[in-house]
Amino acid sequence: MSKRINIMIDEDTWGVLARIPAGERSRTINEAIRDWAVRRRRRDAVREMDALRMQLPKVSTEEVAMWVRDDRERRR
């Protein structure tokens, strides 16, 4: 279900929207907001992962290589 809203936009933004045919503006704005929301969620997820990573102990490359080798051996 669609919702009608009223918003205020700057003149320069209107200059961009005015070039979009009237019947396509809502779809274009919906797509732009959806894309922005996806980028925002990804950015927030990266920040959360970085914060978690800072709380975890450091692991050496040698340890990781050993874990991979052990895992591969167990799968055989």
C-alpha positions as CSV (number, residue, x, y, z in Angstrom):
1,M,0.0,0.0,0.0
2,S,1.4,3.4,-1.0
3,K,1.5,6.4,1.4
4,R,1.3,10.0,0.3
5,I,3.6,12.4,2.0
6,N,4.5,16.1,1.7
7,I,8.2,17.0,2.0
8,M,10.2,20.2,1.5
9,I,13.2,20.0,-0.9
10,D,15.9,22.5,-1.8
11,E,15.8,24.3,-5.2
12,D,18.8,22.4,-6.5
13,T,17.1,19.1,-5.6
14,W,13.9,20.2,-7.4
15,G,16.0,21.0,-10.4
16,V,17.0,17.4,-10.6
17,L,13.5,16.1,-9.9
18,A,11.9,18.5,-12.4
19,R,13.8,16.7,-15.2
20,I,12.2,13.4,-14.3
21,P,8.8,12.9,-16.0
22,A,5.9,13.5,-13.5
23,G,4.7,9.9,-13.7
24,E,8.2,8.5,-12.7
25,R,9.1,10.7,-9.8
26,S,7.6,8.6,-7.0
27,R,9.2,5.5,-8.3
28,T,12.5,7.2,-8.7
29,I,12.4,8.7,-5.2
30,N,11.4,5.3,-3.7
31,E,14.3,3.6,-5.4
32,A,16.7,6.3,-4.2
33,I,15.5,6.0,-0.6
34,R,15.6,2.2,-0.8
35,D,19.2,2.3,-2.1
36,W,20.2,4.8,0.6
37,A,18.6,2.5,3.3
38,V,20.6,-0.5,2.0
39,R,23.9,1.5,2.1
40,R,23.1,2.8,5.6
41,R,22.4,-0.7,6.9
42,R,25.6,-2.0,5.4
43,R,27.6,0.9,6.9
44,D,26.1,0.3,10.3
45,A,26.8,-3.4,10.1
46,V,30.5,-2.7,9.2
47,R,30.7,-0.4,12.2
48,E,29.3,-3.0,14.5
49,M,31.6,-5.7,13.1
50,D,34.6,-3.4,13.6
51,A,33.6,-2.7,17.2
52,L,33.3,-6.5,17.8
53,R,36.6,-7.1,16.1
54,M,38.3,-4.7,18.5
55,Q,37.0,-6.7,21.5
56,L,38.3,-10.0,20.3
57,P,41.8,-11.3,20.9
58,K,44.3,-11.0,18.0
59,V,45.0,-14.2,16.1
60,S,48.2,-14.8,14.2
61,T,48.3,-15.9,10.5
62,E,50.0,-19.1,11.6
63,E,47.1,-20.0,13.9
64,V,44.6,-19.4,11.2
65,A,46.6,-21.5,8.8
66,M,46.8,-24.3,11.4
67,W,43.0,-24.2,11.9
68,V,42.4,-24.4,8.2
69,R,44.8,-27.4,7.8
70,D,43.2,-29.2,10.8
71,D,39.7,-28.6,9.4
72,R,40.7,-29.9,5.9
73,E,42.2,-33.0,7.5
74,R,39.1,-33.7,9.5
75,R,37.0,-33.5,6.3
76,R,39.0,-36.2,4.5
